[in-house]
């Protein structure tokens, strides 16, 4: 397909279709759909994901500082509010309900550290749109598989809450905002910049795959 007839975000998804589909079809996702995700795997995942949400606050704070318009800054400030006051609250509540002590888990293991540090490094050393591409990769992926998984029976209420959170229209709006920001910037980006953003998207998908693998180890 001619790239000029396709939005930048759709082009990026198409160019990374293989690794994107590998992530949305990950064993973790399939186990949720099949109702066979073990408590041990979900507990481990929760600790790792909770650690990343703290990192995401730093990532979006860097994006807010580099945003070009007040409208972008306002949107990103709202994202920071949700991360700090809603998502982190979910982890605090869930850790207490499940008797999870995060200190008992190795959040410094390579797959987890590489994901958190890799995402943060993109935000630190890359452009504003590098960060947008990285978070678009993560959030578009989460919204895609969660929307599908939400249609399946999930008996664990805290797991269901986690899936529903990412299938909810509020999260979908955030994923679509990131997508739209890439498309709005497209005319100002040369071929090399577009290629770099596509590479960022693909790199994040692979980091996500490794991160989700860690919950089984």
C-alpha positions in Angstrom: 0.0 0.0 0.0 1.2 3.5 -0.8 2.4 5.1 2.4 0.9 8.5 1.3 -2.6 7.0 1.3 -2.1 5.6 4.8 -1.9 7.5 8.1 1.5 7.4 9.8 0.1 5.4 12.8 -1.5 2.8 10.5 1.7 2.6 8.5 3.7 2.0 11.7 1.3 -0.7 12.8 1.4 -2.4 9.4 5.2 -2.3 9.3 5.3 -4.0 12.7 2.3 -6.3 12.2 4.3 -9.5 13.0 5.6 -8.4 16.4 2.4 -6.6 17.3 0.3 -9.8 16.6 2.8 -11.8 18.6 2.2 -9.6 21.6 -1.6 -9.4 21.4 -1.6 -13.2 21.0 0.9 -13.7 23.9 0.4 -16.7 26.2 -0.6 -14.3 29.0 -3.5 -13.0 26.9 -4.6 -16.4 25.7 -4.5 -17.7 29.2 -6.8 -14.9 30.3 -9.3 -15.6 27.5 -9.2 -19.4 28.3 -9.7 -18.8 32.1 -6.5 -20.6 32.9 -4.2 -17.8 34.1 -2.7 -19.0 37.4 -2.8 -16.9 40.5 1.0 -17.1 40.7 1.5 -15.7 37.2 -1.0 -12.9 37.7 0.4 -11.9 41.1 3.9 -11.8 39.6 2.7 -9.8 36.6 0.9 -7.3 38.9 4.1 -6.5 40.8 6.1 -6.1 37.6 3.3 -3.9 36.0 3.0 -1.9 39.1 6.7 -1.1 38.9 6.2 0.0 35.3 3.3 2.3 36.1 5.6 4.2 38.4 8.1 4.5 35.5 5.3 5.6 33.2 4.7 8.6 35.4 8.2 9.7 34.7 7.8 9.0 31.0 4.7 11.1 30.7 6.2 13.8 32.9 9.0 14.1 30.4 6.5 14.2 27.5 4.6 16.9 29.3 7.7 19.1 29.6 8.5 18.6 25.9 4.9 19.1 24.6 4.6 21.8 22.0 1.1 23.1 22.9 -0.9 23.8 26.0 -3.6 21.4 24.7 -1.0 18.6 24.7 0.2 19.6 28.1 -3.3 19.6 29.5 -4.0 16.1 28.1 -0.8 14.7 29.5 -1.4 16.3 32.9 -4.7 14.4 33.0 -2.8 11.2 32.0 -0.4 11.8 35.0 -3.4 12.2 37.3 -4.9 8.9 36.2 -1.6 7.0 36.6 -0.8 8.5 40.0 -4.3 8.5 41.5 -6.2 5.7 39.8 -3.8 3.1 38.4 -1.4 3.1 41.4 -4.4 3.0 43.7 -5.6 -0.2 41.9 -2.2 -1.8 42.6 -2.2 -0.7 46.2 -5.8 -2.1 46.7 -5.0 -5.3 44.8 -1.7 -6.0 46.6 -3.6 -5.7 49.9 -6.5 -7.9 48.8 -4.2 -10.7 47.4 -1.7 -10.5 50.2 1.1 -9.6 47.8 4.4 -8.1 49.2 6.0 -6.4 46.2 9.4 -6.5 48.0 9.3 -10.3 47.8 9.6 -10.2 44.0 12.6 -9.5 41.8 11.6 -6.4 39.8 15.2 -6.0 38.8 15.2 -9.2 36.7 16.4 -8.4 33.1 13.1 -8.7 31.3 11.4 -6.3 33.7 14.4 -3.9 34.1 15.0 -3.8 30.3 11.4 -2.8 29.7 11.2 -0.1 32.3 14.7 1.3 31.6 14.2 0.9 27.8 11.0 2.9 27.8 12.4 5.5 30.1 15.5 5.9 27.9 13.3 6.5 24.9 11.6 9.4 26.8 14.9 10.8 28.1 17.0 10.7 24.9 14.4 10.8 22.2 12.1 13.5 20.9 8.6 14.2 22.1 7.2 12.1 19.2 9.6 9.2 20.1 7.9 9.1 23.5 4.4 9.3 21.9 5.3 6.4 19.6 6.6 4.3 22.5 3.5 4.9 24.6 1.2 4.4 21.5 2.9 1.0 21.0 2.1 0.0 24.6 -1.4 1.5 24.9 -2.7 0.5 21.5 -1.5 -3.0 22.2 -3.2 -3.1 25.6 -6.4 -1.7 24.4 -6.5 -4.2 21.5 -6.1 -7.4 23.5 -8.1 -6.1 26.5 -11.1 -5.2 24.3 -11.1 -8.8 23.0 -10.4 -10.4 26.4 -13.2 -8.4 28.0 -15.7 -10.4 25.9 -14.6 -13.6 27.7 -15.7 -14.9 31.1 -13.2 -13.8 33.8 -13.9 -15.3 37.2 -11.1 -13.5 39.2 -12.7 -10.1 40.0 -9.4 -8.3 40.2 -8.2 -9.7 36.9 -11.5 -8.7 35.4 -11.2 -5.2 36.8 -7.7 -4.9 35.2 -8.9 -6.1 31.8 -12.0 -3.9 31.9 -9.8 -0.9 32.9 -7.9 -1.2 29.6 -11.0 -2.0 27.6 -12.8 1.0 28.9 -13.6 4.0 26.7 -11.4 6.3 28.8 -8.3 4.1 28.1 -9.4 3.8 24.4 -9.5 7.6 24.2 -6.0 7.8 25.5 -4.7 5.2 22.9 -6.5 7.1 20.2 -5.0 10.4 21.3 -1.5 9.0 21.0 -2.4 7.7 17.6 -3.8 11.0 16.5 -0.7 12.9 17.7 1.5 10.8 15.5 -0.8 11.4 12.5 -0.9 15.2 13.2 2.9 15.3 13.2 3.3 13.2 10.0 3.6 16.1 7.6 6.5 17.6 9.5 8.5 14.4 9.6 10.9 13.2 7.0 11.3 9.6 5.9 14.1 9.0 8.4 12.1 10.3 11.3 9.1 8.2 10.3 11.3 5.2 10.0 12.7 5.9 13.5 9.2 6.1 15.0 8.3 2.8 13.4 11.4 1.2 14.9 10.5 2.6 18.3 7.0 1.0 18.0 8.5 -2.4 17.1 11.2 -2.2 19.8 8.5 -1.6 22.4 6.4 -4.6 21.3 9.4 -6.9 21.7 10.2 -5.4 25.1 6.5 -6.0 26.0 6.8 -9.6 24.9 9.8 -10.2 27.1 8.2 -8.4 30.0 5.1 -10.7 29.8 7.3 -13.7 29.4 8.8 -12.8 32.8 5.6 -13.5 34.6 5.9 -17.2 33.8 9.5 -17.5 35.0 
